[in-house]
Amino acid sequence: MSEKYNLFYFFKQFPDEDACRKYLEKRRWNNSPICPHCCNAQKIYRYKNGKTFKCAHCLKQFKVTTGTIFENSNISL
Ligand SMILES: [Zn+2]
């Protein structure tokens, strides 16, 4: 099974992008975001769009897909 094939079926399980993102957040972080740049988990801010986070420690932005196979996929999250 190729990675693309898996992704296709993975995204088919979710009715929309939002549901998929929430699932990923829970699976990756158990709903407590951790900065993929510096591993800080203490102060993470969520932007109003709900998709982007900012780390108060290194001040870098990230998404739940940062550093995963989803980051370079064509699917917008
Ligand atoms: Zn950080």
N, CA, C, O and the ligand as a Tripos MOL2 file, in Angstrom:
@<TRIPOS>MOLECULE
protein
  309   307    78     0     0
PROTEIN
NO_CHARGES

@<TRIPOS>ATOM
      1 N           0.8420   -1.2070    0.0000 N.3       1 MET1
      2 CA          0.0000    0.0000    0.0000 C.3       1 MET1
      3 C           0.8740    1.2540    0.0000 C.2       1 MET1
      4 O           1.7620    1.3890    0.8420 O.2       1 MET1
      5 N           0.6390    2.1340   -0.9010 N.am      2 SER2
      6 CA          1.4240    3.3700   -0.9560 C.3       2 SER2
      7 C           0.8960    4.3780    0.0650 C.2       2 SER2
      8 O          -0.2200    4.2550    0.5700 O.2       2 SER2
      9 N           1.7090    5.3480    0.3450 N.am      3 GLU3
     10 CA          1.3240    6.3960    1.2990 C.3       3 GLU3
     11 C           0.1090    7.1750    0.7860 C.2       3 GLU3
     12 O          -0.7850    7.5390    1.5500 O.2       3 GLU3
     13 N           0.1030    7.4130   -0.4970 N.am      4 LYS4
     14 CA         -1.0090    8.1690   -1.0860 C.3       4 LYS4
     15 C          -2.3280    7.4180   -0.9360 C.2       4 LYS4
     16 O          -3.3710    8.0010   -0.6410 O.2       4 LYS4
     17 N          -2.2510    6.1460   -1.1430 N.am      5 TYR5
     18 CA         -3.4220    5.2900   -1.0170 C.3       5 TYR5
     19 C          -3.9760    5.3620    0.4140 C.2       5 TYR5
     20 O          -5.1830    5.4860    0.6210 O.2       5 TYR5
     21 N          -3.0850    5.2820    1.3730 N.am      6 ASN6
     22 CA         -3.4960    5.3800    2.7700 C.3       6 ASN6
     23 C          -4.1280    6.7250    3.0920 C.2       6 ASN6
     24 O          -5.1470    6.7960    3.7790 O.2       6 ASN6
     25 N          -3.5240    7.7730    2.5970 N.am      7 LEU7
     26 CA         -4.0450    9.1120    2.8350 C.3       7 LEU7
     27 C          -5.4500    9.2680    2.2960 C.2       7 LEU7
     28 O          -6.3200    9.8680    2.9270 O.2       7 LEU7
     29 N          -5.6490    8.7100    1.1050 N.am      8 PHE8
     30 CA         -6.9560    8.8050    0.4790 C.3       8 PHE8
     31 C          -8.0340    8.2060    1.3780 C.2       8 PHE8
     32 O          -9.0870    8.8060    1.5920 O.2       8 PHE8
     33 N          -7.7530    7.0190    1.8950 N.am      9 TYR9
     34 CA         -8.7450    6.3800    2.7530 C.3       9 TYR9
     35 C          -8.8460    7.0330    4.1230 C.2       9 TYR9
     36 O          -9.8990    7.0330    4.7610 O.2       9 TYR9
     37 N          -7.7350    7.5810    4.5480 N.am     10 PHE10
     38 CA         -7.7440    8.2930    5.8230 C.3      10 PHE10
     39 C          -8.7020    9.4880    5.7420 C.2      10 PHE10
     40 O          -9.5410    9.6740    6.6230 O.2      10 PHE10
     41 N          -8.5780   10.2790    4.7050 N.am     11 PHE11
     42 CA         -9.4050   11.4720    4.5950 C.3      11 PHE11
     43 C         -10.8580   11.1770    4.2510 C.2      11 PHE11
     44 O         -11.7520   11.9830    4.5110 O.2      11 PHE11
     45 N         -11.0720   10.0270    3.6720 N.am     12 LYS12
     46 CA        -12.4520    9.6380    3.3540 C.3      12 LYS12
     47 C         -13.2860    9.4010    4.6150 C.2      12 LYS12
     48 O         -14.5140    9.4810    4.5890 O.2      12 LYS12
     49 N         -12.5980    9.1100    5.7070 N.am     13 GLN13
     50 CA        -13.3040    8.8420    6.9550 C.3      13 GLN13
     51 C         -13.9160   10.0930    7.5710 C.2      13 GLN13
     52 O         -14.7890   10.0090    8.4350 O.2      13 GLN13
     53 N         -13.4510   11.2480    7.1210 N.am     14 PHE14
     54 CA        -13.8970   12.4770    7.7760 C.3      14 PHE14
     55 C         -14.7970   13.3060    6.8730 C.2      14 PHE14
     56 O         -14.5220   13.4640    5.6830 O.2      14 PHE14
     57 N         -15.8670   13.8290    7.4420 N.am     15 PRO15
     58 CA        -16.8140   14.5990    6.6410 C.3      15 PRO15
     59 C         -16.2290   15.9130    6.1490 C.2      15 PRO15
     60 O         -16.5980   16.3870    5.0750 O.2      15 PRO15
     61 N         -15.3350   16.5030    6.9070 N.am     16 ASP16
     62 CA        -14.7190   17.7540    6.4670 C.3      16 ASP16
     63 C         -13.3350   17.9280    7.0860 C.2      16 ASP16
     64 O         -12.8920   17.1520    7.9330 O.2      16 ASP16
     65 N         -12.6960   18.9580    6.6310 N.am     17 GLU17
     66 CA        -11.3420   19.2900    7.0310 C.3      17 GLU17
     67 C         -11.2290   19.5140    8.5450 C.2      17 GLU17
     68 O         -10.2410   19.1280    9.1700 O.2      17 GLU17
     69 N         -12.2400   20.1310    9.1060 N.am     18 ASP18
     70 CA        -12.2420   20.4560   10.5260 C.3      18 ASP18
     71 C         -12.2360   19.1970   11.3920 C.2      18 ASP18
     72 O         -11.4900   19.1050   12.3670 O.2      18 ASP18
     73 N         -13.0640   18.2450   11.0270 N.am     19 ALA19
     74 CA        -13.1590   16.9870   11.7660 C.3      19 ALA19
     75 C         -11.8280   16.2430   11.6880 C.2      19 ALA19
     76 O         -11.3790   15.6350   12.6600 O.2      19 ALA19
     77 N         -11.2230   16.3060   10.5360 N.am     20 CYS20
     78 CA         -9.9530   15.6430   10.3170 C.3      20 CYS20
     79 C          -8.8620   16.2870   11.1690 C.2      20 CYS20
     80 O          -8.0620   15.5910   11.7950 O.2      20 CYS20
     81 N          -8.8350   17.5970   11.1890 N.am     21 ARG21
     82 CA         -7.8340   18.3240   11.9710 C.3      21 ARG21
     83 C          -7.9860   18.0270   13.4650 C.2      21 ARG21
     84 O          -7.0020   17.8190   14.1740 O.2      21 ARG21
     85 N          -9.2180   18.0110   13.9180 N.am     22 LYS22
     86 CA         -9.4750   17.7150   15.3330 C.3      22 LYS22
     87 C          -9.0150   16.3160   15.7050 C.2      22 LYS22
     88 O          -8.4830   16.0860   16.7910 O.2      22 LYS22
     89 N          -9.2310   15.3910   14.7860 N.am     23 TYR23
     90 CA         -8.7900   14.0200   15.0140 C.3      23 TYR23
     91 C          -7.2600   13.9660   15.1220 C.2      23 TYR23
     92 O          -6.7040   13.2970   15.9930 O.2      23 TYR23
     93 N          -6.6130   14.6730   14.2320 N.am     24 LEU24
     94 CA         -5.1500   14.6880   14.2470 C.3      24 LEU24
     95 C          -4.5990   15.3250   15.5160 C.2      24 LEU24
     96 O          -3.6130   14.8520   16.0820 O.2      24 LEU24
     97 N          -5.2390   16.3960   15.9540 N.am     25 GLU25
     98 CA         -4.8070   17.0590   17.1930 C.3      25 GLU25
     99 C          -4.9160   16.1220   18.3860 C.2      25 GLU25
    100 O          -4.0360   16.0790   19.2460 O.2      25 GLU25
    101 N          -5.9970   15.3830   18.4220 N.am     26 LYS26
    102 CA         -6.2110   14.4530   19.5370 C.3      26 LYS26
    103 C          -5.2050   13.2990   19.4740 C.2      26 LYS26
    104 O          -4.6340   12.8910   20.4860 O.2      26 LYS26
    105 N          -5.0100   12.7890   18.2620 N.am     27 ARG27
    106 CA         -4.1280   11.6510   18.1020 C.3      27 ARG27
    107 C          -2.6680   12.0280   18.3360 C.2      27 ARG27
    108 O          -1.9170   11.2690   18.9490 O.2      27 ARG27
    109 N          -2.2730   13.1840   17.8550 N.am     28 ARG28
    110 CA         -0.8700   13.5740   17.9620 C.3      28 ARG28
    111 C          -0.5170   14.1390   19.3420 C.2      28 ARG28
    112 O           0.5430   13.8450   19.8950 O.2      28 ARG28
    113 N          -1.4160   14.9440   19.8790 N.am     29 TRP29
    114 CA         -1.0960   15.6920   21.1020 C.3      29 TRP29
    115 C          -2.0330   15.4090   22.2710 C.2      29 TRP29
    116 O          -1.8310   15.9320   23.3670 O.2      29 TRP29
    117 N          -3.0550   14.5850   22.0490 N.am     30 ASN30
    118 CA         -4.0970   14.4070   23.0430 C.3      30 ASN30
    119 C          -4.7100   15.7580   23.4260 C.2      30 ASN30
    120 O          -5.0160   16.0140   24.5910 O.2      30 ASN30
    121 N          -4.8770   16.5980   22.4290 N.am     31 ASN31
    122 CA         -5.4630   17.9350   22.5600 C.3      31 ASN31
    123 C          -4.6180   18.9340   23.3610 C.2      31 ASN31
    124 O          -5.1000   20.0090   23.7180 O.2      31 ASN31
    125 N          -3.3810   18.5850   23.6370 N.am     32 SER32
    126 CA         -2.4630   19.5360   24.2700 C.3      32 SER32
    127 C          -1.2750   19.7600   23.3440 C.2      32 SER32
    128 O          -0.2930   19.0200   23.3980 O.2      32 SER32
    129 N          -1.3630   20.7740   22.5010 N.am     33 PRO33
    130 CA         -0.3400   20.9900   21.4770 C.3      33 PRO33
    131 C           1.0830   21.1190   22.0260 C.2      33 PRO33
    132 O           1.3130   21.7480   23.0590 O.2      33 PRO33
    133 N           2.0080   20.5240   21.3270 N.am     34 ILE34
    134 CA          3.4240   20.6220   21.6670 C.3      34 ILE34
    135 C           4.1470   21.2360   20.4720 C.2      34 ILE34
    136 O           3.9390   20.8330   19.3270 O.2      34 ILE34
    137 N           4.9900   22.2050   20.7560 N.am     35 CYS35
    138 CA          5.7210   22.8650   19.6750 C.3      35 CYS35
    139 C           6.6850   21.8880   19.0110 C.2      35 CYS35
    140 O           7.5340   21.3090   19.6880 O.2      35 CYS35
    141 N           6.5660   21.6900   17.6770 N.am     36 PRO36
    142 CA          7.4610   20.7560   16.9820 C.3      36 PRO36
    143 C           8.8680   21.3290   16.7860 C.2      36 PRO36
    144 O           9.7940   20.6120   16.4070 O.2      36 PRO36
    145 N           9.0130   22.6390   17.0510 N.am     37 HIS37
    146 CA         10.3180   23.2770   16.8520 C.3      37 HIS37
    147 C          11.1980   23.1610   18.0890 C.2      37 HIS37
    148 O          12.3940   22.8890   17.9830 O.2      37 HIS37
    149 N          10.6100   23.3650   19.2530 N.am     38 CYS38
    150 CA         11.4240   23.3450   20.4840 C.3      38 CYS38
    151 C          10.8560   22.4160   21.5590 C.2      38 CYS38
    152 O          11.4020   22.3410   22.6600 O.2      38 CYS38
    153 N           9.7700   21.7100   21.2520 N.am     39 CYS39
    154 CA          9.1510   20.7470   22.1680 C.3      39 CYS39
    155 C           8.5150   21.3790   23.4000 C.2      39 CYS39
    156 O           8.2210   20.6850   24.3730 O.2      39 CYS39
    157 N           8.3030   22.6810   23.3630 N.am     40 ASN40
    158 CA          7.6280   23.3430   24.4710 C.3      40 ASN40
    159 C           6.1510   22.9680   24.4860 C.2      40 ASN40
    160 O           5.5090   22.9400   23.4360 O.2      40 ASN40
    161 N           5.6140   22.6830   25.6530 N.am     41 ALA41
    162 CA          4.1940   22.3340   25.7500 C.3      41 ALA41
    163 C           3.4790   23.2310   26.7490 C.2      41 ALA41
    164 O           2.2910   23.0440   27.0150 O.2      41 ALA41
    165 N           4.1880   24.1950   27.2970 N.am     42 GLN42
    166 CA          3.6070   25.0020   28.3680 C.3      42 GLN42
    167 C           2.6940   26.1090   27.8650 C.2      42 GLN42
    168 O           1.5550   26.2420   28.3120 O.2      42 GLN42
    169 N           3.2020   26.8960   26.9360 N.am     43 LYS43
    170 CA          2.4080   28.0260   26.4600 C.3      43 LYS43
    171 C           2.2990   27.9840   24.9550 C.2      43 LYS43
    172 O           3.2050   28.3980   24.2320 O.2      43 LYS43
    173 N           1.1790   27.4770   24.5030 N.am     44 ILE44
    174 CA          0.9180   27.4150   23.0740 C.3      44 ILE44
    175 C          -0.3570   28.2060   22.7990 C.2      44 ILE44
    176 O          -1.4040   27.9530   23.3950 O.2      44 ILE44
    177 N          -0.2510   29.1510   21.9020 N.am     45 TYR45
    178 CA         -1.4310   29.9350   21.5550 C.3      45 TYR45
    179 C          -2.0450   29.4150   20.2680 C.2      45 TYR45
    180 O          -1.3420   29.0220   19.3370 O.2      45 TYR45
    181 N          -3.3650   29.4200   20.2360 N.am     46 ARG46
    182 CA         -4.0550   29.0180   19.0130 C.3      46 ARG46
    183 C          -4.6030   30.2600   18.3300 C.2      46 ARG46
    184 O          -5.2450   31.0950   18.9670 O.2      46 ARG46
    185 N          -4.3520   30.3780   17.0530 N.am     47 TYR47
    186 CA         -4.8800   31.5000   16.2910 C.3      47 TYR47
    187 C          -6.3850   31.3670   16.1240 C.2      47 TYR47
    188 O          -6.9600   30.2920   16.2980 O.2      47 TYR47
    189 N          -7.0040   32.4910   15.7810 N.am     48 LYS48
    190 CA         -8.4620   32.4960   15.6460 C.3      48 LYS48
    191 C          -8.9770   31.5760   14.5520 C.2      48 LYS48
    192 O         -10.1150   31.1110   14.6160 O.2      48 LYS48
    193 N          -8.1570   31.3110   13.5580 N.am     49 ASN49
    194 CA         -8.6160   30.4190   12.4880 C.3      49 ASN49
    195 C          -8.6880   28.9710   12.9640 C.2      49 ASN49
    196 O          -9.2300   28.1110   12.2690 O.2      49 ASN49
    197 N          -8.1340   28.6980   14.1640 N.am     50 GLY50
    198 CA         -8.2340   27.3610   14.7440 C.3      50 GLY50
    199 C          -7.2160   26.3740   14.2050 C.2      50 GLY50
    200 O          -7.0890   25.2670   14.7280 O.2      50 GLY50
    201 N          -6.4840   26.7640   13.1600 N.am     51 LYS51
    202 CA         -5.5750   25.8220   12.5140 C.3      51 LYS51
    203 C          -4.1280   26.0410   12.9050 C.2      51 LYS51
    204 O          -3.3390   25.1000   12.9880 O.2      51 LYS51
    205 N          -3.7950   27.2950   13.1420 N.am     52 THR52
    206 CA         -2.3970   27.6340   13.3630 C.3      52 THR52
    207 C          -2.1220   27.8930   14.8410 C.2      52 THR52
    208 O          -2.9280   28.5070   15.5400 O.2      52 THR52
    209 N          -0.9800   27.4180   15.2970 N.am     53 PHE53
    210 CA         -0.5660   27.6320   16.6800 C.3      53 PHE53
    211 C           0.7070   28.4530   16.7000 C.2      53 PHE53
    212 O           1.4580   28.4960   15.7250 O.2      53 PHE53
    213 N           0.9370   29.1140   17.8460 N.am     54 LYS54
    214 CA          2.1910   29.8250   18.0110 C.3      54 LYS54
    215 C           2.7820   29.4690   19.3610 C.2      54 LYS54
    216 O           2.1030   29.4720   20.3880 O.2      54 LYS54
    217 N           4.0560   29.1650   19.3270 N.am     55 CYS55
    218 CA          4.7630   28.7870   20.5460 C.3      55 CYS55
    219 C           5.2590   30.0390   21.2520 C.2      55 CYS55
    220 O           5.9000   30.8880   20.6340 O.2      55 CYS55
    221 N           4.9640   30.1600   22.5480 N.am     56 ALA56
    222 CA          5.3850   31.3370   23.3040 C.3      56 ALA56
    223 C           6.8650   31.2690   23.6540 C.2      56 ALA56
    224 O           7.4470   32.2640   24.0870 O.2      56 ALA56
    225 N           7.4620   30.1310   23.4740 N.am     57 HIS57
    226 CA          8.8710   29.9580   23.8160 C.3      57 HIS57
    227 C           9.7910   30.3520   22.6600 C.2      57 HIS57
    228 O          10.6740   31.1930   22.8270 O.2      57 HIS57
    229 N           9.5860   29.7510   21.4980 N.am     58 CYS58
    230 CA         10.4570   30.0530   20.3550 C.3      58 CYS58
    231 C           9.7840   30.9960   19.3600 C.2      58 CYS58
    232 O          10.4060   31.4200   18.3850 O.2      58 CYS58
    233 N           8.5200   31.3220   19.6040 N.am     59 LEU59
    234 CA          7.7390   32.2630   18.7880 C.3      59 LEU59
    235 C           7.5290   31.7980   17.3510 C.2      59 LEU59
    236 O           7.2180   32.6050   16.4750 O.2      59 LEU59
    237 N           7.6950   30.5150   17.1080 N.am     60 LYS60
    238 CA          7.4490   29.9930   15.7690 C.3      60 LYS60
    239 C           6.0190   29.4920   15.6550 C.2      60 LYS60
    240 O           5.3930   29.0970   16.6380 O.2      60 LYS60
    241 N           5.5260   29.5210   14.4340 N.am     61 GLN61
    242 CA          4.1700   29.0390   14.1860 C.3      61 GLN61
    243 C           4.2100   27.5930   13.6890 C.2      61 GLN61
    244 O           5.1930   27.1520   13.0930 O.2      61 GLN61
    245 N           3.1420   26.8800   13.9410 N.am     62 PHE62
    246 CA          3.0440   25.5170   13.4350 C.3      62 PHE62
    247 C           1.5920   25.0930   13.3510 C.2      62 PHE62
    248 O           0.6990   25.7360   13.9030 O.2      62 PHE62
    249 N           1.3820   24.0030   12.6540 N.am     63 LYS63
    250 CA          0.0540   23.3890   12.5360 C.3      63 LYS63
    251 C           0.1630   21.9560   13.0070 C.2      63 LYS63
    252 O           1.2540   21.4320   13.2320 O.2      63 LYS63
    253 N          -0.9860   21.3390   13.1500 N.am     64 VAL64
    254 CA         -0.9750   19.9430   13.5980 C.3      64 VAL64
    255 C          -0.2640   19.0560   12.5730 C.2      64 VAL64
    256 O           0.2270   17.9770   12.9040 O.2      64 VAL64
    257 N          -0.2190   19.5220   11.3410 N.am     65 THR65
    258 CA          0.3820   18.7220   10.2790 C.3      65 THR65
    259 C           1.8880   18.9530   10.1490 C.2      65 THR65
    260 O           2.5590   18.2270    9.4160 O.2      65 THR65
    261 N           2.4310   19.9580   10.8530 N.am     66 THR66
    262 CA          3.8560   20.2600   10.7410 C.3      66 THR66
    263 C           4.7030   19.0570   11.1450 C.2      66 THR66
    264 O           4.5470   18.5040   12.2340 O.2      66 THR66
    265 N           5.5980   18.6700   10.2490 N.am     67 GLY67
    266 CA          6.4910   17.5520   10.5590 C.3      67 GLY67
    267 C           5.8680   16.1850   10.3500 C.2      67 GLY67
    268 O           6.4560   15.1790   10.7470 O.2      67 GLY67
    269 N           4.7040   16.1210    9.7440 N.am     68 THR68
    270 CA          4.0820   14.8300    9.4660 C.3      68 THR68
    271 C           3.9590   14.6280    7.9580 C.2      68 THR68
    272 O           4.2850   15.5200    7.1750 O.2      68 THR68
    273 N           3.4940   13.4720    7.5680 N.am     69 ILE69
    274 CA          3.3140   13.2040    6.1380 C.3      69 ILE69
    275 C           2.2750   14.1100    5.5220 C.2      69 ILE69
    276 O           2.2300   14.2770    4.3030 O.2      69 ILE69
    277 N           1.4280   14.7030    6.3730 N.am     70 PHE70
    278 CA          0.3620   15.5590    5.8500 C.3      70 PHE70
    279 C           0.8720   16.9270    5.4240 C.2      70 PHE70
    280 O           0.2360   17.6180    4.6280 O.2      70 PHE70
    281 N           2.0170   17.3090    5.9570 N.am     71 GLU71
    282 CA          2.5410   18.6360    5.6740 C.3      71 GLU71
    283 C           2.7530   18.8670    4.1840 C.2      71 GLU71
    284 O           2.4800   19.9520    3.6700 O.2      71 GLU71
    285 N           3.2430   17.8340    3.4940 N.am     72 ASN72
    286 CA          3.5330   17.9930    2.0740 C.3      72 ASN72
    287 C           2.4610   17.4040    1.1610 C.2      72 ASN72
    288 O           2.6550   17.2710   -0.0480 O.2      72 ASN72
    289 N           1.3410   17.0570    1.7610 N.am     73 SER73
    290 CA          0.2640   16.5370    0.9380 C.3      73 SER73
    291 C          -0.4890   17.6930    0.2990 C.2      73 SER73
    292 O          -0.3260   18.8480    0.6910 O.2      73 SER73
    293 N          -1.3020   17.3750   -0.6730 N.am     74 ASN74
    294 CA         -2.0510   18.4230   -1.3630 C.3      74 ASN74
    295 C          -3.3330   18.7920   -0.6420 C.2      74 ASN74
    296 O          -4.0600   19.6860   -1.0740 O.2      74 ASN74
    297 N          -3.6080   18.1160    0.4390 N.am     75 ILE75
    298 CA         -4.8450   18.3710    1.1410 C.3      75 ILE75
    299 C          -4.6820   19.5660    2.0720 C.2      75 ILE75
    300 O          -3.7500   19.6100    2.8760 O.2      75 ILE75
    301 N          -5.5690   20.5120    1.9670 N.am     76 SER76
    302 CA         -5.4690   21.7080    2.8010 C.3      76 SER76
    303 C          -6.0540   21.4520    4.1740 C.2      76 SER76
    304 O          -7.1850   20.9850    4.3060 O.2      76 SER76
    305 N          -5.2910   21.7540    5.1660 N.am     77 LEU77
    306 CA         -5.7590   21.5670    6.5330 C.3      77 LEU77
    307 C          -5.6760   22.8920    7.2710 C.2      77 LEU77
    308 O          -6.0250   22.9650    8.4490 O.2      77 LEU77
    309 ZN          8.6230   26.3730   20.2840 Zn       78 ZN78
@<TRIPOS>BOND
     1     1     2 1
     2     2     3 1
     3     3     4 2
     4     3     5 am
     5     5     6 1
     6     6     7 1
     7     7     8 2
     8     7     9 am
     9     9    10 1
    10    10    11 1
    11    11    12 2
    12    11    13 am
    13    13    14 1
    14    14    15 1
    15    15    16 2
    16    15    17 am
    17    17    18 1
    18    18    19 1
    19    19    20 2
    20    19    21 am
    21    21    22 1
    22    22    23 1
    23    23    24 2
    24    23    25 am
    25    25    26 1
    26    26    27 1
    27    27    28 2
    28    27    29 am
    29    29    30 1
    30    30    31 1
    31    31    32 2
    32    31    33 am
    33    33    34 1
    34    34    35 1
    35    35    36 2
    36    35    37 am
    37    37    38 1
    38    38    39 1
    39    39    40 2
    40    39    41 am
    41    41    42 1
    42    42    43 1
    43    43    44 2
    44    43    45 am
    45    45    46 1
    46    46    47 1
    47    47    48 2
    48    47    49 am
    49    49    50 1
    50    50    51 1
    51    51    52 2
    52    51    53 am
    53    53    54 1
    54    54    55 1
    55    55    56 2
    56    55    57 am
    57    57    58 1
    58    58    59 1
    59    59    60 2
    60    59    61 am
    61    61    62 1
    62    62    63 1
    63    63    64 2
    64    63    65 am
    65    65    66 1
    66    66    67 1
    67    67    68 2
    68    67    69 am
    69    69    70 1
    70    70    71 1
    71    71    72 2
    72    71    73 am
    73    73    74 1
    74    74    75 1
    75    75    76 2
    76    75    77 am
    77    77    78 1
    78    78    79 1
    79    79    80 2
    80    79    81 am
    81    81    82 1
    82    82    83 1
    83    83    84 2
    84    83    85 am
    85    85    86 1
    86    86    87 1
    87    87    88 2
    88    87    89 am
    89    89    90 1
    90    90    91 1
    91    91    92 2
    92    91    93 am
    93    93    94 1
    94    94    95 1
    95    95    96 2
    96    95    97 am
    97    97    98 1
    98    98    99 1
    99    99   100 2
   100    99   101 am
   101   101   102 1
   102   102   103 1
   103   103   104 2
   104   103   105 am
   105   105   106 1
   106   106   107 1
   107   107   108 2
   108   107   109 am
   109   109   110 1
   110   110   111 1
   111   111   112 2
   112   111   113 am
   113   113   114 1
   114   114   115 1
   115   115   116 2
   116   115   117 am
   117   117   118 1
   118   118   119 1
   119   119   120 2
   120   119   121 am
   121   121   122 1
   122   122   123 1
   123   123   124 2
   124   123   125 am
   125   125   126 1
   126   126   127 1
   127   127   128 2
   128   127   129 am
   129   129   130 1
   130   130   131 1
   131   131   132 2
   132   131   133 am
   133   133   134 1
   134   134   135 1
   135   135   136 2
   136   135   137 am
   137   137   138 1
   138   138   139 1
   139   139   140 2
   140   139   141 am
   141   141   142 1
   142   142   143 1
   143   143   144 2
   144   143   145 am
   145   145   146 1
   146   146   147 1
   147   147   148 2
   148   147   149 am
   149   149   150 1
   150   150   151 1
   151   151   152 2
   152   151   153 am
   153   153   154 1
   154   154   155 1
   155   155   156 2
   156   155   157 am
   157   157   158 1
   158   158   159 1
   159   159   160 2
   160   159   161 am
   161   161   162 1
   162   162   163 1
   163   163   164 2
   164   163   165 am
   165   165   166 1
   166   166   167 1
   167   167   168 2
   168   167   169 am
   169   169   170 1
   170   170   171 1
   171   171   172 2
   172   171   173 am
   173   173   174 1
   174   174   175 1
   175   175   176 2
   176   175   177 am
   177   177   178 1
   178   178   179 1
   179   179   180 2
   180   179   181 am
   181   181   182 1
   182   182   183 1
   183   183   184 2
   184   183   185 am
   185   185   186 1
   186   186   187 1
   187   187   188 2
   188   187   189 am
   189   189   190 1
   190   190   191 1
   191   191   192 2
   192   191   193 am
   193   193   194 1
   194   194   195 1
   195   195   196 2
   196   195   197 am
   197   197   198 1
   198   198   199 1
   199   199   200 2
   200   199   201 am
   201   201   202 1
   202   202   203 1
   203   203   204 2
   204   203   205 am
   205   205   206 1
   206   206   207 1
   207   207   208 2
   208   207   209 am
   209   209   210 1
   210   210   211 1
   211   211   212 2
   212   211   213 am
   213   213   214 1
   214   214   215 1
   215   215   216 2
   216   215   217 am
   217   217   218 1
   218   218   219 1
   219   219   220 2
   220   219   221 am
   221   221   222 1
   222   222   223 1
   223   223   224 2
   224   223   225 am
   225   225   226 1
   226   226   227 1
   227   227   228 2
   228   227   229 am
   229   229   230 1
   230   230   231 1
   231   231   232 2
   232   231   233 am
   233   233   234 1
   234   234   235 1
   235   235   236 2
   236   235   237 am
   237   237   238 1
   238   238   239 1
   239   239   240 2
   240   239   241 am
   241   241   242 1
   242   242   243 1
   243   243   244 2
   244   243   245 am
   245   245   246 1
   246   246   247 1
   247   247   248 2
   248   247   249 am
   249   249   250 1
   250   250   251 1
   251   251   252 2
   252   251   253 am
   253   253   254 1
   254   254   255 1
   255   255   256 2
   256   255   257 am
   257   257   258 1
   258   258   259 1
   259   259   260 2
   260   259   261 am
   261   261   262 1
   262   262   263 1
   263   263   264 2
   264   263   265 am
   265   265   266 1
   266   266   267 1
   267   267   268 2
   268   267   269 am
   269   269   270 1
   270   270   271 1
   271   271   272 2
   272   271   273 am
   273   273   274 1
   274   274   275 1
   275   275   276 2
   276   275   277 am
   277   277   278 1
   278   278   279 1
   279   279   280 2
   280   279   281 am
   281   281   282 1
   282   282   283 1
   283   283   284 2
   284   283   285 am
   285   285   286 1
   286   286   287 1
   287   287   288 2
   288   287   289 am
   289   289   290 1
   290   290   291 1
   291   291   292 2
   292   291   293 am
   293   293   294 1
   294   294   295 1
   295   295   296 2
   296   295   297 am
   297   297   298 1
   298   298   299 1
   299   299   300 2
   300   299   301 am
   301   301   302 1
   302   302   303 1
   303   303   304 2
   304   303   305 am
   305   305   306 1
   306   306   307 1
   307   307   308 2
@<TRIPOS>SUBSTRUCTURE
     1 MET1         2 RESIDUE 1 A MET
     2 SER2         6 RESIDUE 1 A SER
     3 GLU3        10 RESIDUE 1 A GLU
     4 LYS4        14 RESIDUE 1 A LYS
     5 TYR5        18 RESIDUE 1 A TYR
     6 ASN6        22 RESIDUE 1 A ASN
     7 LEU7        26 RESIDUE 1 A LEU
     8 PHE8        30 RESIDUE 1 A PHE
     9 TYR9        34 RESIDUE 1 A TYR
    10 PHE10       38 RESIDUE 1 A PHE
    11 PHE11       42 RESIDUE 1 A PHE
    12 LYS12       46 RESIDUE 1 A LYS
    13 GLN13       50 RESIDUE 1 A GLN
    14 PHE14       54 RESIDUE 1 A PHE
    15 PRO15       58 RESIDUE 1 A PRO
    16 ASP16       62 RESIDUE 1 A ASP
    17 GLU17       66 RESIDUE 1 A GLU
    18 ASP18       70 RESIDUE 1 A ASP
    19 ALA19       74 RESIDUE 1 A ALA
    20 CYS20       78 RESIDUE 1 A CYS
    21 ARG21       82 RESIDUE 1 A ARG
    22 LYS22       86 RESIDUE 1 A LYS
    23 TYR23       90 RESIDUE 1 A TYR
    24 LEU24       94 RESIDUE 1 A LEU
    25 GLU25       98 RESIDUE 1 A GLU
    26 LYS26      102 RESIDUE 1 A LYS
    27 ARG27      106 RESIDUE 1 A ARG
    28 ARG28      110 RESIDUE 1 A ARG
    29 TRP29      114 RESIDUE 1 A TRP
    30 ASN30      118 RESIDUE 1 A ASN
    31 ASN31      122 RESIDUE 1 A ASN
    32 SER32      126 RESIDUE 1 A SER
    33 PRO33      130 RESIDUE 1 A PRO
    34 ILE34      134 RESIDUE 1 A ILE
    35 CYS35      138 RESIDUE 1 A CYS
    36 PRO36      142 RESIDUE 1 A PRO
    37 HIS37      146 RESIDUE 1 A HIS
    38 CYS38      150 RESIDUE 1 A CYS
    39 CYS39      154 RESIDUE 1 A CYS
    40 ASN40      158 RESIDUE 1 A ASN
    41 ALA41      162 RESIDUE 1 A ALA
    42 GLN42      166 RESIDUE 1 A GLN
    43 LYS43      170 RESIDUE 1 A LYS
    44 ILE44      174 RESIDUE 1 A ILE
    45 TYR45      178 RESIDUE 1 A TYR
    46 ARG46      182 RESIDUE 1 A ARG
    47 TYR47      186 RESIDUE 1 A TYR
    48 LYS48      190 RESIDUE 1 A LYS
    49 ASN49      194 RESIDUE 1 A ASN
    50 GLY50      198 RESIDUE 1 A GLY
    51 LYS51      202 RESIDUE 1 A LYS
    52 THR52      206 RESIDUE 1 A THR
    53 PHE53      210 RESIDUE 1 A PHE
    54 LYS54      214 RESIDUE 1 A LYS
    55 CYS55      218 RESIDUE 1 A CYS
    56 ALA56      222 RESIDUE 1 A ALA
    57 HIS57      226 RESIDUE 1 A HIS
    58 CYS58      230 RESIDUE 1 A CYS
    59 LEU59      234 RESIDUE 1 A LEU
    60 LYS60      238 RESIDUE 1 A LYS
    61 GLN61      242 RESIDUE 1 A GLN
    62 PHE62      246 RESIDUE 1 A PHE
    63 LYS63      250 RESIDUE 1 A LYS
    64 VAL64      254 RESIDUE 1 A VAL
    65 THR65      258 RESIDUE 1 A THR
    66 THR66      262 RESIDUE 1 A THR
    67 GLY67      266 RESIDUE 1 A GLY
    68 THR68      270 RESIDUE 1 A THR
    69 ILE69      274 RESIDUE 1 A ILE
    70 PHE70      278 RESIDUE 1 A PHE
    71 GLU71      282 RESIDUE 1 A GLU
    72 ASN72      286 RESIDUE 1 A ASN
    73 SER73      290 RESIDUE 1 A SER
    74 ASN74      294 RESIDUE 1 A ASN
    75 ILE75      298 RESIDUE 1 A ILE
    76 SER76      302 RESIDUE 1 A SER
    77 LEU77      306 RESIDUE 1 A LEU
    78 ZN78       309 GROUP 0 **** ****
